[in-house]
Amino acid sequence: MSEFIKVASTDEVGPGGCKTIEVSGSRIALFNVAGKFFAMDDACAHRGGPLGEGTLDGAIVTCPWHGWQYDVSSGACQTNPHVQTVCYEVRVEDKLVKVALK
């Protein structure tokens, strides 16, 4: 069973917002898509760019370094369909955003 760790409050990441967090030594990008939260590895598969510092348009985040794009709900890379990044299960309880560690 996965352990859920509190990573933010819902107020910290508004709709359309991104935030980078560190959980147990791993950098995770947290996204708010119209009030629903998603989490994935923070490193872009292309050159390791910080996805949590990217631009979010709907459910698509664009890496700030070279423009690679990912669907934050699935981890699917829109730029290279052979690439998939790791996503984490997210729960919101009492305005606290929690991410499941794998």
C-alpha positions as CSV (number, residue, x, y, z in Angstrom):
1,M,0.0,0.0,0.0
2,S,1.3,3.5,-0.9
3,E,2.1,6.1,1.7
4,F,0.5,9.5,1.1
5,I,2.7,12.4,2.1
6,K,1.5,16.0,2.6
7,V,3.2,18.2,0.0
8,A,1.2,21.4,-0.1
9,S,-2.1,23.1,0.8
10,T,-4.6,23.7,-2.0
11,D,-4.0,27.5,-1.5
12,E,-0.4,27.2,-2.5
13,V,-1.1,26.1,-6.1
14,G,-3.9,28.0,-7.8
15,P,-5.7,26.8,-10.9
16,G,-3.3,26.7,-13.8
17,G,-0.4,26.8,-11.4
18,C,2.7,24.6,-11.0
19,K,5.0,24.0,-8.1
20,T,8.2,21.9,-7.5
21,I,8.4,20.0,-4.3
22,E,10.8,17.5,-2.8
23,V,9.5,14.3,-1.3
24,S,11.9,11.8,0.3
25,G,14.7,12.9,-1.9
26,S,12.7,13.0,-5.1
27,R,11.8,16.2,-7.0
28,I,8.1,16.2,-8.0
29,A,6.2,18.7,-10.1
30,L,2.7,19.5,-8.7
31,F,0.0,20.9,-11.0
32,N,-3.5,22.3,-10.5
33,V,-5.7,21.8,-13.6
34,A,-9.0,23.6,-13.0
35,G,-9.0,22.6,-9.3
36,K,-7.8,19.0,-9.8
37,F,-4.2,18.2,-8.7
38,F,-1.7,16.1,-10.5
39,A,1.9,15.1,-9.7
40,M,4.7,13.8,-11.9
41,D,8.5,13.6,-11.9
42,D,10.0,17.1,-12.2
43,A,12.7,16.2,-14.7
44,C,11.9,16.5,-18.4
45,A,13.1,13.4,-20.3
46,H,14.8,15.5,-23.0
47,R,17.5,17.3,-20.9
48,G,16.2,17.2,-17.3
49,G,14.5,20.6,-17.4
50,P,12.3,21.5,-14.4
51,L,8.7,20.7,-15.4
52,G,7.4,22.4,-12.2
53,E,8.8,25.7,-13.5
54,G,7.0,25.1,-16.9
55,T,3.9,26.7,-18.4
56,L,0.6,24.9,-17.9
57,D,-2.0,25.2,-20.6
58,G,-5.0,23.0,-19.7
59,A,-3.4,19.6,-18.8
60,I,-0.3,20.2,-20.9
61,V,2.9,21.4,-19.3
62,T,5.7,22.8,-21.5
63,C,9.3,22.4,-20.2
64,P,10.9,25.8,-19.8
65,W,14.2,24.7,-21.3
66,H,13.4,23.3,-24.7
67,G,9.7,23.2,-25.1
68,W,8.9,19.5,-24.7
69,Q,5.3,19.0,-23.6
70,Y,3.7,16.5,-21.3
71,D,0.1,15.6,-20.3
72,V,0.2,16.0,-16.5
73,S,-2.8,13.6,-16.1
74,S,-1.0,10.7,-17.7
75,G,2.7,11.6,-18.0
76,A,2.5,11.1,-21.8
77,C,5.0,13.2,-23.7
78,Q,3.3,15.1,-26.5
79,T,6.6,15.9,-28.2
80,N,7.9,12.3,-28.4
81,P,5.2,9.7,-28.2
82,H,7.7,7.0,-27.1
83,V,8.4,8.9,-23.9
84,Q,6.4,8.6,-20.7
85,T,7.2,10.2,-17.3
86,V,6.3,8.9,-13.9
87,C,3.0,10.2,-12.4
88,Y,2.0,9.9,-8.8
89,E,-1.4,9.4,-7.2
90,V,-2.7,12.5,-5.6
91,R,-5.4,13.0,-2.9
92,V,-6.8,16.2,-1.5
93,E,-8.0,15.9,2.1
94,D,-9.1,18.9,4.2
95,K,-7.3,21.4,1.8
96,L,-4.1,19.4,2.0
97,V,-2.5,17.9,-1.2
98,K,-1.0,14.5,-0.6
99,V,1.1,12.5,-3.0
100,A,1.6,8.7,-2.9
101,L,5.2,7.5,-2.8
102,K,5.9,4.5,-4.9
